[in-house]
Amino acid sequence: MTPDLDILERLRTDPGKLTIGELMQDRERALHEIMKLRANIERLRTPRKPDVSVPAPREKQNGFRPGTLIRLGEVCEVIGVCRTTIYRWMAEGTFPTAVRVSKHAVRWRVDEVEQWKNSL
């Protein structure tokens, strides 16, 4: 069997010019080719389903996951103001309250900061 001939060309060859072994090989090749074509047709007929995989936890546009506690520097980046302004707003009672995480550290809930920012 000549490998560079297409299976259709091999099947068009006069069977009297081929040995039984060559005819059996051609038949086997034709069978595999037909199976591949049927699989492709079935794949094209079947409507594509949208990807319904479970997405990773969505991050907000600021890059933080919902519920994250963020530092003052990060709050300043999210809001776009300096530390002094944040402290002034806190003193006025117009900014979300901080959560004390240790004796010398406070954090803000990113959800509350985002909600406050969006309410402006």
Protein Blocks (a to p, Z undefined) as FASTA:
>chain_A
ZZkbcfklmmmpcfklpcfklmmmmmmmmmmmmmmmmmmmmmmmpccdddfbdcdddddf
kopaehiacdfklmmmmnopafklmmmmmmnopaccdddfbfkbccddfklmmmmmmmZZ
